[in-house]
Amino acid sequence: MSDLNSQTPLTCEFGHALDRLDQLASPSTSRPIALEILTSPDIMRDLLQAELSEVHFDGLIVGQCRPKVLKKHHTSSYVIAYTLTLLNKQGRNARCLELIGKTYANGAMGERAYWTMQVLRARGFGNGSGLNVPKPLCYFSDLKLLIQETVCGIPLRQYLASNDSAASGLMRMVANWLAKLHQIDAIPEGIASREEDESSLQNLAYRLGEQYPHLASRLEELASSTWQRIASFRDTIPSVMVHGDFHPENILVTRNGATVIDFDHFCRSDPAKDLGNIIVQMRNMAYFSTGSLAALNHEIRAFLNAYLAAMSRADTEALPGRIVAFAALTFLESMCYISCLRGECSGVLSTIPAEVARFLRAATVGDILE
């Protein structure tokens, strides 16, 4: 990524604030201290003023900064909203602006996310298209901090969870977003290729088997079958740009558009990876909210039909069999997340392995949704 110009240096001279930012950049700084610095109104006001005002604030002055933690990840990262009051040269309120900051334990991942959003906006995912990604403003390499504009819209998850009548129409719009991504022809250099491998699947089964010894042999069998299914076509499928974590929590919608966020796992891979992921995430949502895996089948069908209609026949000819394979993989991954991180295992132990087996037996997703 030699063309990255996002590594904004800390050139601002503001005494104590700069000392605290240097402290934040130190690997030895604890999470509580890092959060204290990142949510300091004065420190963040001075930083954003120094680095963004000339290009992004139209010369306005940051009069006030109000930070609010939106999300604490299980890793060392945070998502923080910064509501800014911008003043004109006379010191009068000109407008308010909300920015989103995201920290990274791995600085290279933050740089890739920043660069990815720039690339996608240049390829037609900017404001005005209806199919968007957030506008990245800068990446502070010292702080491993990404700053981007806030996104308008309501999380797709809310529509699905409330059984909203508009959900199917929104799913069709989301499908068009994904189809547009998968049809980008010239993939820029710097987009890493990521493919599943047998060892990662076996490791996943081993970790789950350690937690649930009575399921160990069953999980190893399912992991092996999933790998065989994926390996049977992996060498014949051209890779495209995929989101890598495509699910309802990362999609915000309005009546006229969809914006997808969180590009930490963006890569080159099989488009079926994104499709299998969102199908499984929706079925998991349905299970935890209603007790039925089938509660969102109508919306899943609407999504798949719209996606397939937007793609060429050549692109979709071998897709159905690949989707069920990646769905099986995602179910295994979600079992690990649900049981290990959320601590929820009632129902999961019987439901997810059975779902993995069902997807591996199926020729298409349609066989599951019947």
HELIX and SHEET records of a PDB file:
HELIX    1   1 HIS A   16  ALA A   25  1                                  10    
HELIX    2   2 ARG A   31  LEU A   38  1                                   8    
HELIX    3   3 PRO A   41  HIS A   56  1                                  16    
HELIX    4   4 GLY A  107  ALA A  122  1                                  16    
HELIX    5   5 LEU A  156  ALA A  161  1                                   6    
HELIX    6   6 ALA A  167  HIS A  182  1                                  16    
HELIX    7   7 GLU A  198  GLN A  211  1                                  14    
HELIX    8   8 PRO A  213  LEU A  215  5                                   3    
HELIX    9   9 ALA A  216  ALA A  231  1                                  16    
HELIX   10  10 PRO A  248  ASN A  250  5                                   3    
HELIX   11  11 ALA A  272  THR A  290  1                                  19    
HELIX   12  12 ASN A  297  ALA A  310  1                                  14    
HELIX   13  13 ARG A  313  THR A  316  1                                   4    
HELIX   14  14 LEU A  319  CYS A  340  1                                  22    
HELIX   15  15 VAL A  348  ARG A  361  1                                  14    
HELIX   16  16 VAL A  365  LEU A  369  1                                   5    
SHEET    1   A 5 ILE A  61  LYS A  72  0                                        
SHEET    2   A 5 TYR A  78  LEU A  87 -1                                        
SHEET    3   A 5 ASN A  93  THR A 103 -1                                        
SHEET    4   A 5 LEU A 145  GLU A 149 -1                                        
SHEET    5   A 5 PRO A 136  PHE A 140 -1                                        
SHEET    1   B 4 LEU A 131  ASN A 132  0                                        
SHEET    2   B 4 ALA A 258  VAL A 260  1                                        
SHEET    3   B 4 ILE A 251  VAL A 253 -1                                        
SHEET    4   B 4 ILE A 154  PRO A 155 -1                                        
SHEET    1   C 2 VAL A 240  VAL A 242  0                                        
SHEET    2   C 2 CYS A 267  SER A 269 -1                                        
END                                                                             
